[in-house]
Amino acid sequence: MAWPGAIRRLTVYLQHAQSAQKGPLMILCDTEIEQEVKAKRINITPFDRNMIQPASYDLKVGEDAATVPSNGNSRINLKKEKVLVLPAFSPAVVWTLEELKFPLDIAGRFGLKSGLSRRGVYASVGPQIDPGFDGKLSVTLFNLTPTPLSLNYKDRFLTMEIHRLGRAASKGYEGEYQRRKTFTSRELDPILGFEGHHGLGDVVKGFDAIHDKLEAISSLGAKFDSFLKSYENQNRDLVASNKALVAEMKKLVDYMVGEHSKTLVLRTVTKDQAKQEILALFKKKKKQPLFYSDIAETLKLDLELVVELCHELERLGQIGVLPSHETK
C-alpha cells in the first residue's frame, strides 16, 4: 500500500525537476504574437494587426524626434510636422509610436528596416529588450549620405523579434529607460552639439573635386601624348624631306656648274617619247625615289626638259611624291 504514495511523490519530484530546467529560447511566430497580445501578456500600445510579420512585429515612427538644430530648435513634434528630415551626414533621435510592456518570460530584439538601410540610414540600437521592460524605444539614426533623407510620422522603421524564454527571469528590467516615453538632456546633448556633418560634407566635396581634377589631368595627359606622337612623326618627315632636298640641290648644282669627270651627250627626242621613257623609268624603279638629275643622267635628256615633263606627269596623276615612310 506504500507504493502509490511513493510513486506519487516521485512524479511530483520529476515535475519540479523538469520545471527547474531552462528550456530553449523561442522566437514567436505571427499567430503566437497575436495570441500573447490578446491574452494581455504582451502589451503593444497602440496595437496594429497589420504590423505583424511572419516572425516579427514592425514599429512605427512616433511623434517625438530630434535632429541637428534648425533655427535653434532640435526637437520636432512629428504629429504636428508630419515629416522628419535627416540632414546629410547628421544624426537624429526617434522614439517609437508604440509603448511596450513585457512579462518576465518574454524578451525582444529590434533593428532598422532593410529599406532604410538601403537608403543609407544607420541605426544605433540596444542589444535587446529585456524581460519586464515597460516604455517606448528610442533609436539614434544617422544619415550616411550627402543628401537629406526624410521619414514620415507613423512610417514603419523598426522590426522587432519577440522571444519566449525557457523560464521566467528572476527580476525585470530596471534601467534608465524603464517607463520612459520621451527625451532627457542626456540624449539631446549630442544632437545639440553636433557639427560634424559640415566637415564630412566638405570632405566629400573635396574628394569630388580631386576626382574631377584627376580626370582632367588624365585627359590632358592623353592629349599631350597624342601631340608628342604627332610632333615626332612630323619632325621625322621634315628631316627626311630636308635630307632629300639637300641631296637634290647638291646634284643639281654639281650638274649645272660642277666639274664632270665625263662628258654627257644629250639625246634629241620628242617630248612624247621623253615622257614615255620617264614613265617607263618610274615603273622600273617602282618605289625607289628618282631625282630630276638621276632621270636626266640615266635617259641622257636635258635637265630642264625632265623637270618640265615630270611636273606635267605629276599634274596628270601619273607620278607623284612618295610618302616619307615608303622611301626608307
C-alpha positions as a Markdown table, in Angstrom:
| # | Residue | x | y | z |
|---|---|---|---|---|
| 1 | Met | 0.0 | 0.0 | 0.0 |
| 2 | Ala | 3.0 | 2.2 | 0.4 |
| 3 | Trp | 3.9 | 2.1 | -3.4 |
| 4 | Pro | 1.2 | 4.5 | -4.7 |
| 5 | Gly | 2.3 | 7.2 | -2.3 |
| 6 | Ala | 6.0 | 6.7 | -3.3 |
| 7 | Ile | 5.1 | 6.8 | -7.0 |
| 8 | Arg | 3.1 | 10.0 | -6.4 |
| 9 | Arg | 6.0 | 11.6 | -4.6 |
| 10 | Leu | 8.4 | 10.6 | -7.3 |
| 11 | Thr | 6.1 | 12.0 | -10.0 |
| 12 | Val | 5.9 | 15.4 | -8.2 |
| 13 | Tyr | 9.7 | 15.4 | -7.8 |
| 14 | Leu | 10.2 | 14.8 | -11.5 |
| 15 | Gln | 7.8 | 17.6 | -12.4 |
| 16 | His | 9.6 | 20.1 | -10.2 |
| 17 | Ala | 13.0 | 19.0 | -11.6 |
| 18 | Gln | 11.7 | 19.5 | -15.2 |
| 19 | Ser | 10.3 | 22.9 | -14.4 |
| 20 | Ala | 13.6 | 23.9 | -12.9 |
| 21 | Gln | 15.5 | 23.2 | -16.1 |
| 22 | Lys | 15.9 | 26.1 | -18.6 |
| 23 | Gly | 14.2 | 25.4 | -21.9 |
| 24 | Pro | 15.4 | 26.7 | -25.3 |
| 25 | Leu | 14.8 | 30.3 | -26.4 |
| 26 | Met | 12.0 | 30.5 | -28.9 |
| 27 | Ile | 11.1 | 33.3 | -31.4 |
| 28 | Leu | 7.3 | 33.8 | -31.6 |
| 29 | Cys | 5.6 | 33.5 | -34.9 |
| 30 | Asp | 2.8 | 35.7 | -36.2 |
| 31 | Thr | -0.1 | 33.7 | -34.6 |
| 32 | Glu | 1.8 | 33.4 | -31.3 |
| 33 | Ile | 2.4 | 37.2 | -31.2 |
| 34 | Glu | -1.3 | 37.9 | -31.8 |
| 35 | Gln | -2.3 | 35.3 | -29.1 |
| 36 | Glu | 0.1 | 36.9 | -26.5 |
| 37 | Val | -1.3 | 40.4 | -27.2 |
| 38 | Lys | -4.9 | 39.2 | -27.0 |
| 39 | Ala | -4.1 | 37.4 | -23.7 |
| 40 | Lys | -2.6 | 40.7 | -22.5 |
| 41 | Arg | 0.6 | 39.0 | -21.5 |
| 42 | Ile | 2.4 | 41.4 | -24.0 |
| 43 | Asn | 1.2 | 45.0 | -24.3 |
| 44 | Ile | 1.8 | 46.9 | -27.6 |
| 45 | Thr | 0.0 | 50.2 | -27.5 |
| 46 | Pro | -1.3 | 51.1 | -30.0 |
| 47 | Phe | -1.6 | 47.6 | -31.4 |
| 48 | Asp | -2.0 | 47.3 | -35.2 |
| 49 | Arg | -2.5 | 43.8 | -36.6 |
| 50 | Asn | -1.2 | 44.9 | -40.0 |
| 51 | Met | 2.3 | 45.4 | -38.4 |
| 52 | Ile | 2.6 | 41.6 | -37.6 |
| 53 | Gln | 5.1 | 39.9 | -39.8 |
| 54 | Pro | 5.7 | 36.1 | -40.1 |
| 55 | Ala | 8.1 | 36.2 | -37.1 |
| 56 | Ser | 8.3 | 39.8 | -36.0 |
| 57 | Tyr | 6.4 | 43.0 | -35.4 |
| 58 | Asp | 7.0 | 46.3 | -37.2 |
| 59 | Leu | 7.3 | 49.5 | -35.1 |
| 60 | Lys | 6.3 | 53.0 | -36.3 |
| 61 | Val | 7.9 | 56.4 | -36.1 |
| 62 | Gly | 6.4 | 58.2 | -33.1 |
| 63 | Glu | 5.7 | 61.9 | -32.5 |
| 64 | Asp | 8.9 | 62.7 | -30.6 |
| 65 | Ala | 12.1 | 63.2 | -32.6 |
| 66 | Ala | 15.2 | 65.4 | -32.6 |
| 67 | Thr | 17.8 | 66.2 | -35.1 |
| 68 | Val | 20.6 | 68.8 | -35.7 |
| 69 | Pro | 19.2 | 72.2 | -34.6 |
| 70 | Ser | 17.5 | 74.3 | -37.2 |
| 71 | Asn | 16.8 | 77.9 | -36.1 |
| 72 | Gly | 17.9 | 76.8 | -32.6 |
| 73 | Asn | 15.2 | 74.1 | -32.2 |
| 74 | Ser | 16.3 | 70.5 | -32.3 |
| 75 | Arg | 13.1 | 68.8 | -31.0 |
| 76 | Ile | 10.4 | 68.1 | -33.5 |
| 77 | Asn | 6.7 | 67.1 | -32.9 |
| 78 | Leu | 6.1 | 64.8 | -35.9 |
| 79 | Lys | 2.4 | 64.5 | -35.1 |
| 80 | Lys | 2.3 | 68.2 | -36.0 |
| 81 | Glu | 5.1 | 68.5 | -38.5 |
| 82 | Lys | 4.4 | 65.1 | -40.2 |
| 83 | Val | 7.9 | 64.7 | -41.6 |
| 84 | Leu | 11.3 | 64.3 | -40.1 |
| 85 | Val | 14.2 | 65.5 | -42.3 |
| 86 | Leu | 17.6 | 63.9 | -41.6 |
| 87 | Pro | 20.2 | 66.3 | -42.9 |
| 88 | Ala | 23.2 | 65.0 | -44.8 |
| 89 | Phe | 25.8 | 63.2 | -42.6 |
| 90 | Ser | 23.8 | 64.0 | -39.5 |
| 91 | Pro | 22.2 | 62.1 | -36.6 |
| 92 | Ala | 18.6 | 62.1 | -35.3 |
| 93 | Val | 16.9 | 60.5 | -32.3 |
| 94 | Val | 13.5 | 59.0 | -32.9 |
| 95 | Trp | 11.0 | 57.4 | -30.5 |
| 96 | Thr | 8.6 | 54.7 | -31.4 |
| 97 | Leu | 4.9 | 55.3 | -31.6 |
| 98 | Glu | 4.3 | 52.1 | -29.7 |
| 99 | Glu | 4.6 | 51.7 | -25.9 |
| 100 | Leu | 5.7 | 48.1 | -25.0 |
| 101 | Lys | 5.3 | 46.1 | -21.8 |
| 102 | Phe | 6.9 | 42.6 | -21.5 |
| 103 | Pro | 6.3 | 39.9 | -18.8 |
| 104 | Leu | 9.3 | 38.2 | -17.2 |
| 105 | Asp | 9.4 | 35.3 | -19.6 |
| 106 | Ile | 9.4 | 37.5 | -22.8 |
| 107 | Ala | 12.4 | 39.4 | -24.3 |
| 108 | Gly | 12.9 | 41.1 | -27.7 |
| 109 | Arg | 15.4 | 42.2 | -30.3 |
| 110 | Phe | 14.9 | 45.0 | -32.8 |
| 111 | Gly | 16.7 | 46.7 | -35.7 |
| 112 | Leu | 16.2 | 49.0 | -38.6 |
| 113 | Lys | 14.0 | 48.0 | -41.6 |
| 114 | Ser | 16.1 | 47.0 | -44.5 |
| 115 | Gly | 14.5 | 49.6 | -46.8 |
| 116 | Leu | 16.0 | 52.4 | -44.7 |
| 117 | Ser | 19.4 | 50.7 | -44.6 |
| 118 | Arg | 19.5 | 50.6 | -48.4 |
| 119 | Arg | 18.7 | 54.3 | -48.5 |
| 120 | Gly | 21.9 | 55.0 | -46.4 |
| 121 | Val | 20.5 | 55.2 | -42.9 |
| 122 | Tyr | 22.3 | 53.6 | -40.0 |
| 123 | Ala | 20.6 | 52.8 | -36.6 |
| 124 | Ser | 22.3 | 52.6 | -33.2 |
| 125 | Val | 20.1 | 50.3 | -31.1 |
| 126 | Gly | 20.5 | 48.4 | -27.8 |
| 127 | Pro | 21.3 | 44.7 | -27.9 |
| 128 | Gln | 17.8 | 43.6 | -26.7 |
| 129 | Ile | 14.6 | 44.5 | -24.9 |
| 130 | Asp | 14.8 | 42.9 | -21.5 |
| 131 | Pro | 12.0 | 40.9 | -19.7 |
| 132 | Gly | 9.9 | 43.3 | -17.7 |
| 133 | Phe | 10.6 | 46.3 | -20.0 |
| 134 | Asp | 7.9 | 49.0 | -19.9 |
| 135 | Gly | 8.1 | 52.1 | -22.1 |
| 136 | Lys | 8.8 | 53.3 | -25.6 |
| 137 | Leu | 12.0 | 52.6 | -27.6 |
| 138 | Ser | 14.4 | 55.4 | -28.7 |
| 139 | Val | 16.7 | 54.9 | -31.6 |
| 140 | Thr | 19.6 | 57.1 | -32.9 |
| 141 | Leu | 19.6 | 57.2 | -36.7 |
| 142 | Phe | 22.4 | 58.5 | -38.8 |
| 143 | Asn | 22.2 | 59.7 | -42.4 |
| 144 | Leu | 25.3 | 58.4 | -44.1 |
| 145 | Thr | 24.6 | 60.0 | -47.4 |
| 146 | Pro | 25.4 | 63.5 | -48.8 |
| 147 | Thr | 21.7 | 64.3 | -49.4 |
| 148 | Pro | 18.9 | 64.8 | -46.9 |
| 149 | Leu | 16.6 | 61.9 | -46.2 |
| 150 | Ser | 13.0 | 62.0 | -44.8 |
| 151 | Leu | 10.8 | 59.9 | -42.5 |
| 152 | Asn | 7.1 | 60.3 | -42.2 |
| 153 | Tyr | 5.1 | 60.2 | -39.0 |
| 154 | Lys | 3.9 | 56.6 | -38.4 |
| 155 | Asp | 6.3 | 55.2 | -41.1 |
| 156 | Arg | 7.4 | 51.6 | -40.4 |
| 157 | Phe | 11.1 | 52.0 | -39.4 |
| 158 | Leu | 11.9 | 49.2 | -37.0 |
| 159 | Thr | 11.2 | 45.5 | -36.9 |
| 160 | Met | 11.1 | 43.6 | -33.5 |
| 161 | Glu | 11.5 | 39.9 | -32.8 |
| 162 | Ile | 9.7 | 38.6 | -29.7 |
| 163 | His | 11.4 | 35.7 | -27.8 |
| 164 | Arg | 9.8 | 33.4 | -25.2 |
| 165 | Leu | 12.4 | 32.4 | -22.6 |
| 166 | Gly | 12.8 | 28.9 | -21.3 |
| 167 | Arg | 11.7 | 30.1 | -17.9 |
| 168 | Ala | 10.8 | 33.5 | -16.4 |
| 169 | Ala | 13.6 | 35.8 | -15.3 |
| 170 | Ser | 14.1 | 36.3 | -11.6 |
| 171 | Lys | 13.6 | 40.1 | -12.0 |
| 172 | Gly | 12.6 | 42.6 | -14.7 |
| 173 | Tyr | 14.5 | 45.4 | -16.3 |
| 174 | Glu | 15.0 | 48.4 | -14.1 |
| 175 | Gly | 17.5 | 50.5 | -16.2 |
| 176 | Glu | 17.4 | 54.2 | -17.1 |
| 177 | Tyr | 14.9 | 53.6 | -20.0 |
| 178 | Gln | 12.3 | 51.9 | -17.9 |
| 179 | Arg | 8.9 | 53.7 | -18.2 |
| 180 | Arg | 10.5 | 56.4 | -20.4 |
| 181 | Lys | 8.4 | 57.9 | -23.2 |
| 182 | Thr | 10.4 | 61.0 | -24.3 |
| 183 | Phe | 13.8 | 62.7 | -24.2 |
| 184 | Thr | 16.2 | 63.5 | -21.5 |
| 185 | Ser | 19.0 | 66.1 | -21.7 |
| 186 | Arg | 21.5 | 63.2 | -21.9 |
| 187 | Glu | 20.0 | 62.2 | -25.3 |
| 188 | Leu | 19.7 | 65.7 | -26.6 |
| 189 | Asp | 23.2 | 67.0 | -25.8 |
| 190 | Pro | 25.0 | 65.1 | -28.6 |
| 191 | Ile | 22.4 | 66.3 | -31.1 |
| 192 | Leu | 22.6 | 69.9 | -29.9 |
| 193 | Gly | 26.4 | 69.9 | -30.1 |
| 194 | Phe | 26.8 | 68.0 | -33.4 |
| 195 | Glu | 28.7 | 69.9 | -36.0 |
| 196 | Gly | 30.4 | 67.0 | -37.8 |
| 197 | His | 28.2 | 67.0 | -40.8 |
| 198 | His | 29.8 | 70.2 | -42.2 |
| 199 | Gly | 33.2 | 68.7 | -42.1 |
| 200 | Leu | 32.0 | 65.4 | -43.6 |
| 201 | Gly | 30.3 | 67.3 | -46.4 |
| 202 | Asp | 33.4 | 69.3 | -47.1 |
| 203 | Val | 35.5 | 66.1 | -47.2 |
| 204 | Val | 33.1 | 64.5 | -49.7 |
| 205 | Lys | 33.1 | 67.7 | -51.8 |
| 206 | Gly | 36.9 | 67.7 | -51.6 |
| 207 | Phe | 37.1 | 64.1 | -52.9 |
| 208 | Asp | 34.7 | 65.0 | -55.7 |
| 209 | Ala | 36.9 | 68.0 | -56.7 |
| 210 | Ile | 40.0 | 65.8 | -56.6 |
| 211 | His | 38.3 | 63.2 | -58.7 |
| 212 | Asp | 37.3 | 65.8 | -61.3 |
| 213 | Lys | 40.8 | 67.2 | -61.4 |
| 214 | Leu | 42.4 | 63.8 | -61.8 |
| 215 | Glu | 40.0 | 63.0 | -64.7 |
| 216 | Ala | 41.0 | 66.4 | -66.3 |
| 217 | Ile | 44.7 | 65.6 | -65.8 |
| 218 | Ser | 44.3 | 62.1 | -67.2 |
| 219 | Ser | 42.5 | 63.6 | -70.3 |
| 220 | Leu | 45.2 | 66.2 | -70.7 |
| 221 | Gly | 47.9 | 63.6 | -70.4 |
| 222 | Ala | 46.3 | 61.6 | -73.2 |
| 223 | Lys | 46.1 | 64.7 | -75.4 |
| 224 | Phe | 49.7 | 65.6 | -74.7 |
| 225 | Asp | 50.9 | 62.0 | -75.6 |
| 226 | Ser | 48.9 | 62.3 | -78.9 |
| 227 | Phe | 50.5 | 65.7 | -79.5 |
| 228 | Leu | 54.0 | 64.4 | -78.9 |
| 229 | Lys | 53.5 | 61.5 | -81.2 |
| 230 | Ser | 52.2 | 63.7 | -83.9 |
| 231 | Tyr | 55.1 | 66.1 | -83.4 |
| 232 | Glu | 57.6 | 63.3 | -83.6 |
| 233 | Asn | 56.1 | 62.0 | -86.9 |
| 234 | Gln | 56.0 | 65.4 | -88.4 |
| 235 | Asn | 59.6 | 66.2 | -87.3 |
| 236 | Arg | 60.8 | 62.8 | -88.7 |
| 237 | Asp | 59.1 | 63.5 | -92.1 |
| 238 | Leu | 60.5 | 67.1 | -92.2 |
| 239 | Val | 64.1 | 65.8 | -91.5 |
| 240 | Ala | 63.8 | 63.2 | -94.2 |
| 241 | Ser | 62.3 | 65.7 | -96.6 |
| 242 | Asn | 65.2 | 68.2 | -95.9 |
| 243 | Lys | 67.8 | 65.5 | -96.4 |
| 244 | Ala | 66.3 | 64.6 | -99.8 |
| 245 | Leu | 66.0 | 68.3 | -100.8 |
| 246 | Val | 69.7 | 69.0 | -99.9 |
| 247 | Ala | 70.8 | 65.9 | -101.8 |
| 248 | Glu | 68.8 | 67.0 | -104.9 |
| 249 | Met | 70.1 | 70.6 | -104.7 |
| 250 | Lys | 73.7 | 69.3 | -104.4 |
| 251 | Lys | 73.1 | 67.1 | -107.5 |
| 252 | Leu | 71.6 | 70.0 | -109.4 |
| 253 | Val | 74.5 | 72.3 | -108.5 |
| 254 | Asp | 77.1 | 69.7 | -109.4 |
| 255 | Tyr | 75.3 | 69.0 | -112.7 |
| 256 | Met | 75.0 | 72.6 | -113.7 |
| 257 | Val | 78.2 | 74.2 | -112.5 |
| 258 | Gly | 80.4 | 71.5 | -111.2 |
| 259 | Glu | 83.3 | 69.8 | -113.0 |
| 260 | His | 82.4 | 66.5 | -114.6 |
| 261 | Ser | 84.8 | 63.6 | -114.9 |
| 262 | Lys | 83.0 | 62.6 | -118.1 |
| 263 | Thr | 81.1 | 64.3 | -120.9 |
| 264 | Leu | 77.4 | 63.6 | -121.0 |
| 265 | Val | 76.0 | 63.5 | -124.6 |
| 266 | Leu | 72.3 | 64.5 | -124.6 |
| 267 | Arg | 69.8 | 62.8 | -126.9 |
| 268 | Thr | 67.4 | 64.6 | -129.1 |
| 269 | Val | 64.0 | 63.1 | -128.8 |
| 270 | Thr | 60.4 | 64.4 | -128.9 |
| 271 | Lys | 58.5 | 65.4 | -125.8 |
| 272 | Asp | 56.1 | 62.5 | -126.2 |
| 273 | Gln | 59.0 | 60.0 | -126.5 |
| 274 | Ala | 60.8 | 61.6 | -123.5 |
| 275 | Lys | 57.6 | 61.4 | -121.5 |
| 276 | Gln | 57.1 | 57.7 | -122.2 |
| 277 | Glu | 60.7 | 57.0 | -121.3 |
| 278 | Ile | 60.4 | 58.8 | -118.0 |
| 279 | Leu | 57.2 | 56.8 | -117.2 |
| 280 | Ala | 58.9 | 53.6 | -118.1 |
| 281 | Leu | 61.9 | 54.5 | -115.8 |
| 282 | Phe | 59.5 | 55.2 | -112.9 |
| 283 | Lys | 57.8 | 51.8 | -113.4 |
| 284 | Lys | 61.1 | 50.1 | -113.5 |
| 285 | Lys | 62.3 | 51.7 | -110.3 |
| 286 | Lys | 58.9 | 51.2 | -108.7 |
| 287 | Lys | 59.1 | 52.6 | -105.1 |
| 288 | Gln | 62.7 | 53.8 | -105.3 |
| 289 | Pro | 63.0 | 57.6 | -105.2 |
| 290 | Leu | 64.1 | 59.3 | -108.5 |
| 291 | Phe | 65.5 | 62.8 | -108.7 |
| 292 | Tyr | 65.4 | 65.0 | -111.7 |
| 293 | Ser | 69.2 | 64.8 | -112.1 |
| 294 | Asp | 69.0 | 61.0 | -111.9 |
| 295 | Ile | 66.4 | 60.9 | -114.6 |
| 296 | Ala | 68.3 | 63.3 | -116.9 |
| 297 | Glu | 71.6 | 61.4 | -116.5 |
| 298 | Thr | 70.0 | 58.0 | -116.9 |
| 299 | Leu | 68.0 | 58.9 | -120.0 |
| 300 | Lys | 70.6 | 61.4 | -121.3 |
| 301 | Leu | 67.9 | 64.1 | -121.5 |
| 302 | Asp | 68.1 | 67.8 | -121.0 |
| 303 | Leu | 67.5 | 68.6 | -117.3 |
| 304 | Glu | 65.1 | 71.4 | -117.9 |
| 305 | Leu | 63.0 | 69.1 | -120.2 |
| 306 | Val | 63.0 | 66.4 | -117.5 |
| 307 | Val | 61.7 | 68.9 | -114.8 |
| 308 | Glu | 59.0 | 70.2 | -117.2 |
| 309 | Leu | 57.8 | 66.7 | -118.2 |
| 310 | Cys | 57.9 | 65.5 | -114.5 |
| 311 | His | 55.7 | 68.4 | -113.4 |
| 312 | Glu | 53.3 | 67.6 | -116.3 |
| 313 | Leu | 53.1 | 63.9 | -115.4 |
| 314 | Glu | 52.6 | 64.8 | -111.7 |
| 315 | Arg | 49.6 | 67.1 | -112.6 |
| 316 | Leu | 48.1 | 64.3 | -114.6 |
| 317 | Gly | 48.5 | 62.0 | -111.6 |
| 318 | Gln | 50.8 | 59.5 | -113.4 |
| 319 | Ile | 53.7 | 60.1 | -111.0 |
| 320 | Gly | 53.9 | 61.6 | -107.5 |
| 321 | Val | 56.0 | 62.2 | -104.5 |
| 322 | Leu | 56.3 | 59.1 | -102.3 |
| 323 | Pro | 55.4 | 59.4 | -98.6 |
| 324 | Ser | 58.5 | 59.5 | -96.4 |
| 325 | His | 57.8 | 56.1 | -94.8 |
| 326 | Glu | 57.8 | 54.5 | -98.3 |
| 327 | Thr | 61.3 | 55.8 | -99.1 |
| 328 | Lys | 63.0 | 54.0 | -96.3 |
